[in-house]
Amino acid sequence: MDNVSVVTVFTLSGLSGIANYKITIFIFTLLCYCVIWLVNLTIIVTVIVDKSLHEPMYIFLCNLCFNGLYGTAAFYPKFLYDLLSTTHVISYAGCLLQGLMVHSSICTDFSLLALMAYDRYVAICRPLVYHSLMTTQRVCIFVFFAWITPFYLILMSTITTATSRLCGSHIPRIYCINWLISNLACSASVATIIIPAFNYTFYFGHAVFVFWSYVHLIKTCQSSKENWNKFMQTCVPHLFSLAVVVVSFLFDMLYMRFGSKEIPQSFENFMAMEILFIPPIINPLMYGFKLTQIRNRVLNFIFLFKKE
């Protein structure tokens, strides 16, 4: 029994059976990754360069885009390498790191979207105290905890996974996640059950908070045309982004736990990728098109670049 827990590499079986389409998938994936970098970096640079955008809502948006780059960096480079390789393996440490980055990125998305909901709630429902509540110092503290809290929670989950004795090294997916690694454990521990349960409950609380804030937002905005216009301008992109993240996460989580083994591998791969493909592209595009200040600044930069 001693040697069953000595696992140095994991085998990723998600790419089996697509040998004839590897080059096509590689080109499409590389193009998608370039688009993700382009749209997110455009928003990040625009917010950083333009001082008029140094406001809480745009600072949170900038962090949301940066988080999109962070999360996808854990998947796309390795996936592109695997598409050109004949063997699809990942080291034990690399697998844990990939799971840590992917999970913490998704949780940070929820944290930042909850902060954006709070920002919109204060701006519309309590405008007289907005600037006293959303000071630069407080916004920096919010952003710090929006990053460090998810990372710490997922790190604890990763550590408990790393201490488990493993009885297998086969992961039926195109990238590593903690839940699948835990399934390889010879026996389930209390920590590997309690910590993920706490994390799910914690971020479910985020969803409840966002729902509560938008109930108050809609009630407030219905009584004022000005507030309703502000809601449509700034809150609709946030609601859309939140819906994209939540739906993508739920589809992936439910499929991972209850999906049928008879489903084609290509569909399984899409379900695995969509949380790392749809939100990182949709979020910056939605905000870029909908928020007037962002859209105008981006267009100005493009025109200036063409003139030069």
DOKEMAR-295414 format. One record per atom (N, C-alpha, C): residue number from 1; residue in one letter; z, y, x; atom name. Coordinates in steps of 0.2 Angstrom, whole numbers. Atoms other than C-alpha are relative to their C-alpha. Layout:
! DOKEMAR-295414
  resi  resn     up  north   east  name
   NUM     A      Z      Y      X    CA
...
This chain:
! DOKEMAR-295414
  resi  resn     up  north   east  name
     1     M      0     -6      4     N
     1     M      0      0      0    CA
     1     M      0      6      4     C
     2     D      0     -6     -4     N
     2     D      2     12     15    CA
     2     D     -6      3      1     C
     3     N      6     -3     -2     N
     3     N    -16     13     19    CA
     3     N     -4      3     -6     C
     4     V      4     -3      6     N
     4     V    -22     18      1    CA
     4     V      1      7     -1     C
     5     S     -1     -7      0     N
     5     S    -15     35      3    CA
     5     S     -3      4      5     C
     6     V      3     -3     -6     N
     6     V    -24     39     19    CA
     6     V     -7      2     -2     C
     7     V      6     -3      2     N
     7     V    -38     49     12    CA
     7     V     -2      6      4     C
     8     T      2     -6     -4     N
     8     T    -48     60     24    CA
     8     T     -6      4     -3     C
     9     V      6     -3      3     N
     9     V    -64     63     14    CA
     9     V      0     -2     -7     C
    10     F      2      2      7     N
    10     F    -69     63     -4    CA
    10     F     -7      0     -1     C
    11     T      8      0      2     N
    11     T    -86     58    -11    CA
    11     T     -1      3     -7     C
    12     L      2     -3      6     N
    12     L    -94     69    -24    CA
    12     L     -6     -3     -3     C
    13     S      6      4      2     N
    13     S   -105     59    -35    CA
    13     S     -4      4     -5     C
    14     G      3     -4      5     N
    14     G   -111     73    -46    CA
    14     G     -8      1      1     C
    15     L      7     -1     -2     N
    15     L   -128     74    -36    CA
    15     L     -4     -6      0     C
    16     S      3      6      0     N
    16     S   -132     56    -38    CA
    16     S     -5      0     -6     C
    17     G      6      0      5     N
    17     G   -149     53    -47    CA
    17     G     -4      6     -1     C
    18     I      5     -6      1     N
    18     I   -157     70    -44    CA
    18     I     -4      1      7     C
    19     A      3      0     -7     N
    19     A   -165     66    -27    CA
    19     A     -7      3     -1     C
    20     N      6     -3      1     N
    20     N   -182     71    -34    CA
    20     N     -1      7     -2     C
    21     Y      0     -7      2     N
    21     Y   -177     88    -40    CA
    21     Y      5      4      5     C
    22     K     -4     -3     -5     N
    22     K   -166     93    -25    CA
    22     K     -3      7      2     C
    23     I      3     -7     -2     N
    23     I   -178    107    -19    CA
    23     I      0      5     -5     C
    24     T      1     -4      6     N
    24     T   -181    114    -36    CA
    24     T      7      3     -2     C
    25     I     -7     -3      1     N
    25     I   -162    115    -39    CA
    25     I      3      4      5     C
    26     F     -2     -4     -6     N
    26     F   -159    122    -22    CA
    26     F     -3      7     -1     C
    27     I      3     -6      1     N
    27     I   -171    136    -25    CA
    27     I      3      4     -6     C
    28     F     -3     -3      6     N
    28     F   -164    140    -42    CA
    28     F      7      2      1     C
    29     T     -7     -1     -2     N
    29     T   -146    139    -36    CA
    29     T      0      6      5     C
    30     L      0     -5     -5     N
    30     L   -150    150    -21    CA
    30     L     -1      7     -4     C
    31     L      2     -6      4     N
    31     L   -158    163    -33    CA
    31     L      5      2     -4     C
    32     C     -5     -2      5     N
    32     C   -144    163    -45    CA
    32     C      6      3      5     C
    33     Y     -6     -2     -5     N
    33     Y   -131    165    -30    CA
    33     Y     -2      7      2     C
    34     C      2     -7     -2     N
    34     C   -141    180    -24    CA
    34     C      0      5     -5     C
    35     V     -1     -5      5     N
    35     V   -141    188    -41    CA
    35     V      7      1     -1     C
    36     I     -7     -1      1     N
    36     I   -123    185    -43    CA
    36     I      3      5      6     C
    37     W     -2     -4     -5     N
    37     W   -120    194    -26    CA
    37     W     -3      7     -2     C
    38     L      4     -6      1     N
    38     L   -133    208    -31    CA
    38     L      4      4     -6     C
    39     V     -3     -3      6     N
    39     V   -125    212    -48    CA
    39     V      7      2      1     C
    40     N     -7     -1     -1     N
    40     N   -107    211    -43    CA
    40     N      1      5      6     C
    41     L     -1     -4     -6     N
    41     L   -109    220    -26    CA
    41     L     -3      7     -3     C
    42     T      3     -6      3     N
    42     T   -119    234    -36    CA
    42     T      6      4     -3     C
    43     I     -5     -3      3     N
    43     I   -104    237    -47    CA
    43     I      6      2      5     C
    44     I     -6     -1     -5     N
    44     I    -91    236    -33    CA
    44     I     -2      6      4     C
    45     V      2     -5     -4     N
    45     V   -101    248    -22    CA
    45     V      0      7     -4     C
    46     T      1     -6      4     N
    46     T   -104    260    -36    CA
    46     T      7      3     -2     C
    47     V     -7     -2      2     N
    47     V    -85    261    -41    CA
    47     V      3      3      6     C
    48     I     -3     -2     -6     N
    48     I    -80    263    -23    CA
    48     I     -3      7      3     C
    49     V      3     -6     -3     N
    49     V    -92    276    -18    CA
    49     V      1      6     -4     C
    50     D     -1     -5      5     N
    50     D    -91    287    -34    CA
    50     D      7      1     -1     C
    51     K     -7     -2      1     N
    51     K    -74    296    -34    CA
    51     K      2      1     -8     C
    52     S     -2     -1      8     N
    52     S    -76    300    -53    CA
    52     S      1     -6     -3     C
    53     L     -1      7      3     N
    53     L    -75    281    -56    CA
    53     L      7     -3      2     C
    54     H     -7      2     -2     N
    54     H    -58    280    -48    CA
    54     H      5      0     -5     C
    55     E     -4      0      5     N
    55     E    -50    277    -64    CA
    55     E      2     -7     -2     C
    56     P     -3      6      1     N
    56     P    -39    262    -70    CA
    56     P     -6     -5     -3     C
    57     M      5      5      3     N
    57     M    -53    254    -81    CA
    57     M     -5     -2      5     C
    58     Y      5      1     -5     N
    58     Y    -66    255    -67    CA
    58     Y      3     -4      6     C
    59     I     -3      4     -5     N
    59     I    -54    249    -54    CA
    59     I      1     -7     -2     C
    60     F     -1      6      2     N
    60     F    -50    234    -64    CA
    60     F     -7     -4      0     C
    61     L      7      3      1     N
    61     L    -69    231    -67    CA
    61     L     -2     -2      8     C
    62     C      2      1     -7     N
    62     C    -71    232    -48    CA
    62     C      3     -6      3     C
    63     N     -4      6     -2     N
    63     N    -58    219    -45    CA
    63     N     -3     -6     -3     C
    64     L      3      5      3     N
    64     L    -66    208    -58    CA
    64     L     -6     -2      3     C
    65     C      7      1     -4     N
    65     C    -83    209    -49    CA
    65     C      2     -4      7     C
    66     F     -2      3     -7     N
    66     F    -74    205    -32    CA
    66     F      2     -7     -1     C
    67     N     -3      7      1     N
    67     N    -65    190    -40    CA
    67     N     -6     -5     -2     C
    68     G      5      4      1     N
    68     G    -82    184    -46    CA
    68     G     -4     -3      7     C
    69     L      2      2     -6     N
    69     L    -88    184    -28    CA
    69     L      4     -5      4     C
    70     Y     -5      4     -3     N
    70     Y    -72    176    -22    CA
    70     Y     -1     -7     -3     C
    71     G      0      7      4     N
    71     G    -73    161    -35    CA
    71     G     -7     -3      2     C
    72     T      7      3     -1     N
    72     T    -92    158    -32    CA
    72     T     -1     -2      7     C
    73     A      1      1     -7     N
    73     A    -90    158    -13    CA
    73     A      3     -7      1     C
    74     A     -3      7     -1     N
    74     A    -79    142    -15    CA
    74     A     -5     -6     -2     C
    75     F      5      5      3     N
    75     F    -94    133    -24    CA
    75     F     -7      0      3     C
    76     Y      7      0     -1     N
    76     Y   -111    139    -20    CA
    76     Y     -2     -2      7     C
    77     P      2      2     -7     N
    77     P   -112    138     -1    CA
    77     P      0     -8      1     C
    78     K     -1      7     -1     N
    78     K   -105    120     -1    CA
    78     K     -5     -4     -5     C
    79     F      4      3      4     N
    79     F   -116    115    -16    CA
    79     F     -7      0      3     C
    80     L      7     -1     -4     N
    80     L   -132    122     -7    CA
    80     L     -1     -5      6     C
    81     Y      1      5     -5     N
    81     Y   -128    112      8    CA
    81     Y      0     -7     -2     C
    82     D      0      7      3     N
    82     D   -125     96     -2    CA
    82     D     -7     -1     -2     C
    83     L      6      1      3     N
    83     L   -142     99    -10    CA
    83     L     -5     -2      6     C
    84     L      4      1     -6     N
    84     L   -150     98      8    CA
    84     L      2     -6      4     C
    85     S     -3      5     -4     N
    85     S   -139     84     14    CA
    85     S     -1     -7     -4     C
    86     T      1      7      3     N
    86     T   -141     65     11    CA
    86     T      7     -3     -2     C
    87     T     -7      3      2     N
    87     T   -122     62     10    CA
    87     T      4      6     -3     C
    88     H     -4     -5      4     N
    88     H   -111     72     -3    CA
    88     H      7     -2      1     C
    89     V     -7      1     -1     N
    89     V    -94     72      4    CA
    89     V      4      6      2     C
    90     I     -4     -6     -2     N
    90     I    -80     85      7    CA
    90     I      7     -3      3     C
    91     S     -6      2     -3     N
    91     S    -65     84     18    CA
    91     S      6      1     -5     C
    92     Y     -6     -1      4     N
    92     Y    -47     82     11    CA
    92     Y      2      7     -1     C
    93     A     -2     -7      0     N
    93     A    -42     99     16    CA
    93     A     -5      5     -4     C
    94     G      6     -4      4     N
    94     G    -59    107     10    CA
    94     G      0     -1     -7     C
    95     C      0      1      8     N
    95     C    -57     99     -7    CA
    95     C      6      3     -3     C
    96     L     -5     -4      2     N
    96     L    -40    106     -9    CA
    96     L     -1      7      0     C
    97     L      1     -7     -1     N
    97     L    -45    123     -3    CA
    97     L     -5      2     -6     C
    98     Q      5     -2      5     N
    98     Q    -60    123    -15    CA
    98     Q      3      0     -7     C
    99     G     -4      0      7     N
    99     G    -49    118    -30    CA
    99     G      4      6      0     C
   100     L     -4     -6      0     N
   100     L    -37    132    -25    CA
   100     L     -4      6     -2     C
   101     M      4     -6      1     N
   101     M    -51    145    -24    CA
   101     M     -3      0     -7     C
   102     V      4      0      6     N
   102     V    -60    140    -40    CA
   102     V      6      1     -6     C
   103     H     -5     -1      6     N
   103     H    -44    138    -51    CA
   103     H      3      7      1     C
   104     S     -3     -6      0     N
   104     S    -36    154    -44    CA
   104     S     -5      6     -2     C
   105     S      5     -5      2     N
   105     S    -52    164    -47    CA
   105     S      0      0     -8     C
   106     I      1      0      7     N
   106     I    -53    158    -65    CA
   106     I      7      3     -3     C
   107     C     -6     -3      3     N
   107     C    -34    163    -68    CA
   107     C      0      7      1     C
   108     T      0     -8     -2     N
   108     T    -37    180    -59    CA
   108     T     -4      3     -5     C
   109     D      4     -3      5     N
   109     D    -51    183    -72    CA
   109     D      4      1     -6     C
   110     F     -5     -1      6     N
   110     F    -38    180    -86    CA
   110     F      5      6      1     C
   111     S     -4     -6     -2     N
   111     S    -26    192    -77    CA
   111     S     -3      7     -1     C
   112     L      3     -7      0     N
   112     L    -38    206    -75    CA
   112     L     -2      2     -6     C
   113     L      2     -2      7     N
   113     L    -45    205    -92    CA
   113     L      6      1     -5     C
   114     A     -6     -2      4     N
   114     A    -27    205    -99    CA
   114     A      2      8      2     C
   115     L     -2     -7     -3     N
   115     L    -24    221    -88    CA
   115     L     -5      5     -4     C
   116     M      4     -5      3     N
   116     M    -40    229    -95    CA
   116     M      1      1     -8     C
   117     A     -1     -1      7     N
   117     A    -35    225   -113    CA
   117     A      6      5     -1     C
   118     Y     -6     -5      0     N
   118     Y    -18    234   -109    CA
   118     Y     -2      7      1     C
   119     D      2     -7     -1     N
   119     D    -27    249   -102    CA
   119     D     -4      3     -6     C
   120     R      3     -3      6     N
   120     R    -38    251   -117    CA
   120     R      5      1     -6     C
   121     Y     -5     -1      6     N
   121     Y    -23    249   -129    CA
   121     Y      4      6      2     C
   122     V     -3     -6     -1     N
   122     V    -14    263   -120    CA
   122     V     -4      6      0     C
   123     A      4     -6      0     N
   123     A    -29    274   -118    CA
   123     A     -2      2     -8     C
   124     I      2     -2      7     N
   124     I    -33    273   -137    CA
   124     I      6      0     -5     C
   125     C     -6      0      5     N
   125     C    -17    269   -146    CA
   125     C      6      5      3     C
   126     R     -5     -5     -3     N
   126     R     -6    280   -134    CA
   126     R     -3      5      5     C
   127     P      3     -4     -4     N
   127     P    -17    293   -127    CA
   127     P      4      5      4     C
   128     L     -5     -5     -3     N
   128     L     -3    306   -124    CA
   128     L      4     -2      6     C
   129     V     -4      2     -5     N
   129     V      6    295   -112    CA
   129     V     -4     -4      5     C
   130     Y      4      5     -4     N
   130     Y     -9    286   -104    CA
   130     Y      0      2      8     C
   131     H      0     -2     -8     N
   131     H     -9    296    -87    CA
   131     H      7     -1      3     C
   132     S     -7      2     -2     N
   132     S     10    294    -86    CA
   132     S      1     -7      1     C
   133     L     -1      7     -1     N
   133     L      9    276    -88    CA
   133     L     -5     -3      5     C
   134     M      5      3     -4     N
   134     M     -7    272    -79    CA
   134     M     -1      4      6     C
   135     T      1     -4     -6     N
   135     T     -3    281    -63    CA
   135     T     -3     -5      6     C
   136     T      4      4     -6     N
   136     T    -12    276    -46    CA
   136     T      5     -5      3     C
   137     Q     -5      4     -2     N
   137     Q      4    268    -40    CA
   137     Q      1     -6     -4     C
   138     R     -1      6      4     N
   138     R      6    257    -55    CA
   138     R     -6     -4     -1     C
   139     V      6      4      0     N
   139     V    -12    252    -56    CA
   139     V      0     -4      6     C
   140     C      0      4     -6     N
   140     C    -11    246    -38    CA
   140     C      5     -6     -1     C
   141     I     -5      5      1     N
   141     I      5    236    -43    CA
   141     I     -3     -5     -4     C
   142     F      3      4      5     N
   142     F     -4    229    -58    CA
   142     F     -5     -5      4     C
   143     V      5      3     -4     N
   143     V    -19    224    -47    CA
   143     V      3     -5      5     C
   144     F     -3      5     -5     N
   144     F     -8    216    -34    CA
   144     F      3     -6     -3     C
   145     F     -3      6      3     N
   145     F      1    205    -46    CA
   145     F     -5     -4     -4     C
   146     A      5      3      3     N
   146     A    -15    201    -55    CA
   146     A     -4     -5      5     C
   147     W      3      4     -5     N
   147     W    -21    193    -39    CA
   147     W      5     -5      3     C
   148     I     -5      4     -3     N
   148     I     -5    186    -31    CA
   148     I      3     -5     -5     C
   149     T     -3      5      5     N
   149     T      2    178    -47    CA
   149     T     -4     -6     -1     C
   150     P      4      6      0     N
   150     P    -13    166    -50    CA
   150     P      0     -4      6     C
   151     F      0      4     -6     N
   151     F    -14    162    -32    CA
   151     F      6     -4      1     C
   152     Y     -6      3     -1     N
   152     Y      4    158    -31    CA
   152     Y      1     -6     -5     C
   153     L     -1      5      5     N
   153     L      4    147    -47    CA
   153     L     -5     -6      2     C
   154     I      5      6     -1     N
   154     I    -12    137    -42    CA
   154     I      2     -3      7     C
   155     L     -2      2     -6     N
   155     L     -5    136    -24    CA
   155     L      6     -6     -1     C
   156     M     -6      5      2     N
   156     M     11    127    -31    CA
   156     M     -3     -6     -3     C
   157     S      3      6      3     N
   157     S      0    115    -41    CA
   157     S     -4     -3      6     C
   158     T      4      3     -6     N
   158     T    -11    112    -25    CA
   158     T      4     -4      4     C
   159     I     -5      3     -4     N
   159     I      4    108    -15    CA
   159     I      3     -6     -3     C
   160     T     -3      7      3     N
   160     T     11     95    -27    CA
   160     T     -6     -5      0     C
   161     T      6      4      0     N
   161     T     -7     88    -28    CA
   161     T      0     -3      7     C
   162     A      0      2     -7     N
   162     A     -7     87     -9    CA
   162     A      5     -5      2     C
   163     T     -5      5     -2     N
   163     T      9     77     -8    CA
   163     T      0     -6     -4     C
   164     S      1      6      4     N
   164     S      3     64    -20    CA
   164     S     -3     -6      4     C
   165     R      3      6     -3     N
   165     R     -1     46    -14    CA
   165     R     -7     -1     -4     C
   166     L      7      1      4     N
   166     L    -20     43    -18    CA
   166     L     -2     -7      1     C
   167     C      2      6      1     N
   167     C    -27     27    -23    CA
   167     C     -8      0      0     C
   168     G      7     -1      0     N
   168     G    -45     33    -22    CA
   168     G     -3      6      3     C
   169     S      3     -6     -3     N
   169     S    -58     45    -15    CA
   169     S     -6      2     -3     C
   170     H      6     -1      4     N
   170     H    -71     46    -28    CA
   170     H      1      6     -5     C
   171     I     -1     -6      5     N
   171     I    -73     63    -38    CA
   171     I     -7      0     -3     C
   172     P      6      0      4     N
   172     P    -86     62    -52    CA
   172     P     -2      7     -2     C
   173     R      2     -7      1     N
   173     R    -91     80    -50    CA
   173     R     -4      3      6     C
   174     I      4     -3     -6     N
   174     I   -101     92    -39    CA
   174     I      4      4      4     C
   175     Y     -5     -4     -4     N
   175     Y    -85    101    -33    CA
   175     Y      7     -3     -2     C
   176     C     -6      2      1     N
   176     C    -67     98    -32    CA
   176     C      4      4     -4     C
   177     I     -5     -4      4     N
   177     I    -53    103    -44    CA
   177     I      6     -4      0     C
   178     N     -6      3     -1     N
   178     N    -35     99    -44    CA
   178     N      1     -6     -5     C
   179     W     -1      5      5     N
   179     W    -35     89    -60    CA
   179     W     -3     -7      2     C
   180     L      4      6     -2     N
   180     L    -48     76    -54    CA
   180     L      4     -3      6     C
   181     I     -4      3     -6     N
   181     I    -38     74    -37    CA
   181     I      6     -3     -3     C
   182     S     -6      3      3     N
   182     S    -22     71    -47    CA
   182     S     -1     -6     -3     C
   183     N      2      6      4     N
   183     N    -31     58    -57    CA
   183     N     -1     -6      5     C
   184     L      0      5     -5     N
   184     L    -33     48    -40    CA
   184     L      7     -2      2     C
   185     A     -7      1     -3     N
   185     A    -14     48    -37    CA
   185     A      1     -7     -3     C
   186     C     -2      7      1     N
   186     C     -7     30    -37    CA
   186     C      5      1     -6     C
   187     S     -5     -1      5     N
   187     S      7     37    -49    CA
   187     S      1      7     -2     C
   188     A     -1     -7      2     N
   188     A     10     53    -59    CA
   188     A      7      2      2     C
   189     S     -7     -3     -2     N
   189     S     24     64    -53    CA
   189     S      2      5     -6     C
   190     V     -2     -5      5     N
   190     V     34     75    -64    CA
   190     V     -3      7      1     C
   191     A      3     -6     -2     N
   191     A     28     90    -54    CA
   191     A     -7      1     -2     C
   192     T      7     -1      1     N
   192     T     10     87    -56    CA
   192     T     -2      0     -8     C
   193     I      0     -1      7     N
   193     I     13     87    -75    CA
   193     I      3      6     -2     C
   194     I     -3     -6      2     N
   194     I     25    101    -77    CA
   194     I     -3      6      2     C
   195     I      3     -6     -2     N
   195     I     17    114    -66    CA
   195     I     -7      2     -3     C
   196     P      6     -2      4     N
   196     P     -1    113    -74    CA
   196     P      2      2     -7     C
   197     A     -2     -2      7     N
   197     A      8    113    -91    CA
   197     A      2      7      0     C
   198     F     -3     -7      0     N
   198     F     17    129    -86    CA
   198     F     -6      5      1     C
   199     N      6     -5     -1     N
   199     N      1    137    -80    CA
   199     N     -4      1     -6     C
   200     Y      3     -1      7     N
   200     Y     -8    133    -96    CA
   200     Y      3      4     -5     C
   201     T     -4     -4      5     N
   201     T      6    140   -106    CA
   201     T      0      8      2     C
   202     F      0     -7     -3     N
   202     F      7    156    -95    CA
   202     F     -7      3     -2     C
   203     Y      7     -4      1     N
   203     Y    -12    160    -97    CA
   203     Y     -2      0     -7     C
   204     F      0      0      7     N
   204     F    -11    155   -115    CA
   204     F      3      7     -3     C
   205     G     -4     -6      1     N
   205     G      2    169   -116    CA
   205     G     -5      7      1     C
   206     H      5     -6     -1     N
   206     H    -12    181   -109    CA
   206     H     -4      1     -6     C
   207     A      4      0      6     N
   207     A    -23    176   -123    CA
   207     A      3      3     -6     C
   208     V     -4     -3      6     N
   208     V    -10    180   -136    CA
   208     V      1      7      1     C
   209     F      0     -7     -1     N
   209     F     -7    197   -128    CA
   209     F     -6      4     -1     C
   210     V      6     -4      1     N
   210     V    -25    202   -128    CA
   210     V     -1      0     -7     C
   211     F      1      0      7     N
   211     F    -26    196   -146    CA
   211     F      4      6     -4     C
   212     W     -5     -5      3     N
   212     W    -11    207   -151    CA
   212     W     -2      7      2     C
   213     S      3     -7     -2     N
   213     S    -18    222   -141    CA
   213     S     -6      2     -4     C
   214     Y      6     -2      3     N
   214     Y    -34    221   -150    CA
   214     Y      1      1     -8     C
   215     V     -2     -2      7     N
   215     V    -26    220   -167    CA
   215     V      2      7     -1     C
   216     H     -2     -7      0     N
   216     H    -18    236   -164    CA
   216     H     -6      5      2     C
   217     L      6     -5     -2     N
   217     L    -34    244   -156    CA
   217     L     -4      0     -6     C
   218     I      4      0      5     N
   218     I    -44    239   -171    CA
   218     I      3      4     -6     C
   219     K     -4     -4      5     N
   219     K    -31    246   -183    CA
   219     K      0      8      1     C
   220     T      0     -7     -2     N
   220     T    -30    262   -173    CA
   220     T     -7      4     -1     C
   221     C      7     -3     -1     N
   221     C    -49    265   -171    CA
   221     C     -3      1     -7     C
   222     Q      3      0      7     N
   222     Q    -53    262   -190    CA
   222     Q      2      7     -3     C
   223     S     -2     -7      3     N
   223     S    -44    279   -194    CA
   223     S     -3      6      3     C
   224     S      3     -5     -3     N
   224     S    -54    289   -182    CA
   224     S     -7     -2      3     C
   225     K      7      1     -2     N
   225     K    -73    290   -179    CA
   225     K      0      1      8     C
   226     E      0     -1     -7     N
   226     E    -70    296   -161    CA
   226     E      3     -6      4     C
   227     N     -3      6     -3     N
   227     N    -58    282   -157    CA
   227     N     -5     -6     -1     C
   228     W      4      5      1     N
   228     W    -70    270   -165    CA
   228     W     -6      0      5     C
   229     N      5      0     -5     N
   229     N    -84    276   -154    CA
   229     N      2     -2      7     C
   230     K     -3      2     -6     N
   230     K    -73    274   -139    CA
   230     K      1     -7      1     C
   231     F     -1      7      0     N
   231     F    -69    257   -144    CA
   231     F     -6     -4      1     C
   232     M      6      3      0     N
   232     M    -87    252   -146    CA
   232     M     -3      1      8     C
   233     Q      3     -2     -6     N
   233     Q    -91    260   -129    CA
   233     Q      4     -4      6     C
   234     T     -4      3     -6     N
   234     T    -77    253   -118    CA
   234     T      3     -7     -2     C
   235     C     -4      6      2     N
   235     C    -69    238   -128    CA
   235     C     -5     -6     -1     C
   236     V      4      5      1     N
   236     V    -84    229   -133    CA
   236     V     -3     -4      6     C
   237     P      2      4     -7     N
   237     P    -90    224   -115    CA
   237     P      6     -4      2     C
   238     H     -6      4     -2     N
   238     H    -72    219   -112    CA
   238     H      1     -6     -5     C
   239     L     -1      5      5     N
   239     L    -71    208   -128    CA
   239     L     -6     -5      2     C
   240     F      5      5     -2     N
   240     F    -88    200   -123    CA
   240     F      1     -4      6     C
   241     S     -1      3     -7     N
   241     S    -83    197   -105    CA
   241     S      6     -5     -1     C
   242     L     -6      5      2     N
   242     L    -66    189   -112    CA
   242     L     -3     -6     -4     C
   243     A      3      6      4     N
   243     A    -76    178   -124    CA
   243     A     -4     -5      4     C
   244     V      4      4     -5     N
   244     V    -88    172   -110    CA
   244     V      5     -4      4     C
   245     V     -5      4     -4     N
   245     V    -73    167    -99    CA
   245     V      3     -5     -4     C
   246     V     -4      5      4     N
   246     V    -63    159   -113    CA
   246     V     -4     -6     -2     C
   247     V      5      6      2     N
   247     V    -78    149   -120    CA
   247     V     -2     -4      6     C
   248     S      2      4     -6     N
   248     S    -84    144   -103    CA
   248     S      6     -5      3     C
   249     F     -6      4     -2     N
   249     F    -66    138    -98    CA
   249     F      1     -5     -4     C
   250     L     -2      5      5     N
   250     L    -63    129   -114    CA
   250     L     -5     -6      0     C
   251     F      5      5      0     N
   251     F    -80    120   -114    CA
   251     F      1     -5      6     C
   252     D     -1      4     -6     N
   252     D    -77    114    -96    CA
   252     D      6     -4      0     C
   253     M     -6      4      0     N
   253     M    -59    109    -98    CA
   253     M      0     -6     -6     C
   254     L      0      5      5     N
   254     L    -62    100   -115    CA
   254     L     -5     -6      2     C
   255     Y      5      5     -2     N
   255     Y    -78     91   -108    CA
   255     Y      3     -4      6     C
   256     M     -3      4     -6     N
   256     M    -68     86    -92    CA
   256     M      5     -5     -2     C
   257     R     -5      4      2     N
   257     R    -55     78   -102    CA
   257     R     -2     -5     -5     C
   258     F      2      4      6     N
   258     F    -64     71   -117    CA
   258     F     -7     -2      0     C
   259     G      7      2      0     N
   259     G    -82     70   -112    CA
   259     G     -2     -7      0     C
   260     S      2      7      0     N
   260     S    -92     54   -114    CA
   260     S     -4     -1      6     C
   261     K      3      2     -6     N
   261     K    -98     44   -100    CA
   261     K     -7     -1     -1     C
   262     E      7      1      1     N
   262     E   -115     42   -108    CA
   262     E     -4      6      0     C
   263     I      3     -6     -1     N
   263     I   -119     60   -106    CA
   263     I     -4      0      6     C
   264     P      3      0     -6     N
   264     P   -133     63    -94    CA
   264     P      3      4      6     C
   265     Q     -3     -3     -6     N
   265     Q   -128     68    -76    CA
   265     Q     -2      7      0     C
   266     S      2     -7     -1     N
   266     S   -138     84    -77    CA
   266     S      4      5     -5     C
   267     F     -4     -4      4     N
   267     F   -129     90    -92    CA
   267     F      8      1      2     C
   268     E     -7      0     -3     N
   268     E   -112     85    -84    CA
   268     E      0      6      6     C
   269     N      1     -5     -5     N
   269     N   -118     96    -69    CA
   269     N      0      7     -3     C
   270     F      1     -7      3     N
   270     F   -122    111    -80    CA
   270     F      7      2     -3     C
   271     M     -6     -2      3     N
   271     M   -105    110    -89    CA
   271     M      5      1      6     C
   272     A     -4     -2     -5     N
   272     A    -97    110    -72    CA
   272     A     -1      6      3     C
   273     M      3     -7     -3     N
   273     M   -107    125    -66    CA
   273     M      1      6     -4     C
   274     E      0     -6      5     N
   274     E   -106    136    -81    CA
   274     E      5      5      1     C
   275     I     -6     -4     -1     N
   275     I    -89    143    -77    CA
   275     I     -1      4      6     C
   276     L      1     -3     -6     N
   276     L    -95    148    -60    CA
   276     L     -7      3      0     C
   277     F      6     -3      1     N
   277     F   -112    154    -66    CA
   277     F     -1      5     -5     C
   278     I      1     -5      6     N
   278     I   -111    163    -83    CA
   278     I      4      6      1     C
   279     P     -4     -6      0     N
   279     P    -96    174    -81    CA
   279     P     -2      5      6     C
   280     P      1     -5     -6     N
   280     P   -100    181    -63    CA
   280     P     -7      4     -1     C
   281     I      6     -4      1     N
   281     I   -117    186    -69    CA
   281     I      0      5     -6     C
   282     I      0     -4      6     N
   282     I   -114    192    -87    CA
   282     I      5      5      0     C
   283     N     -5     -5      0     N
   283     N    -98    202    -83    CA
   283     N     -3      6      3     C
   284     P      3     -7     -3     N
   284     P   -106    215    -71    CA
   284     P     -6      2     -4     C
   285     L      6     -2      3     N
   285     L   -122    215    -81    CA
   285     L      2      4     -7     C
   286     M     -2     -2      7     N
   286     M   -113    218    -98    CA
   286     M      3      7      1     C
   287     Y     -3     -6     -1     N
   287     Y   -102    232    -91    CA
   287     Y     -5      5      3     C
   288     G      5     -4     -3     N
   288     G   -117    239    -81    CA
   288     G     -4      4     -5     C
   289     F      5     -2      5     N
   289     F   -128    241    -96    CA
   289     F      4      4     -5     C
   290     K     -4     -3      6     N
   290     K   -114    246   -109    CA
   290     K      4      6      2     C
   291     L     -4     -6     -2     N
   291     L   -103    258    -99    CA
   291     L     -5      6      3     C
   292     T      5     -6     -2     N
   292     T   -113    275    -98    CA
   292     T      1      2      7     C
   293     Q     -1     -3     -7     N
   293     Q   -105    281    -82    CA
   293     Q     -2     -5      5     C
   294     I      2      5     -5     N
   294     I   -108    265    -73    CA
   294     I     -8      0      0     C
   295     R      7      0      0     N
   295     R   -126    264    -79    CA
   295     R     -3      6      3     C
   296     N      3     -6     -2     N
   296     N   -130    282    -75    CA
   296     N      1      0      8     C
   297     R     -1      0     -7     N
   297     R   -122    280    -57    CA
   297     R     -5     -5      3     C
   298     V      4      5     -3     N
   298     V   -132    264    -54    CA
   298     V     -7      3      0     C
   299     L      6     -2      1     N
   299     L   -148    272    -60    CA
   299     L     -2      6      5     C
   300     N      1     -6     -5     N
   300     N   -145    288    -49    CA
   300     N     -1     -3      7     C
   301     F      1      3     -6     N
   301     F   -143    277    -34    CA
   301     F     -7     -3      1     C
   302     I      7      3     -1     N
   302     I   -159    268    -37    CA
   302     I     -5      5      1     C
   303     F      5     -5     -1     N
   303     F   -169    284    -39    CA
   303     F      1      3      6     C
   304     L     -1     -3     -7     N
   304     L   -161    291    -23    CA
   304     L     -3     -4      5     C
   305     F      3      5     -5     N
   305     F   -166    275    -14    CA
   305     F     -7      0      0     C
   306     K      8      0      0     N
   306     K   -184    276    -20    CA
   306     K     -3      6      3     C
   307     K      3     -6     -3     N
   307     K   -186    294    -15    CA
   307     K      0      0      7     C
   308     E      0      0     -7     N
   308     E   -180    291      2    CA
   308     E     -5     -5      3     C
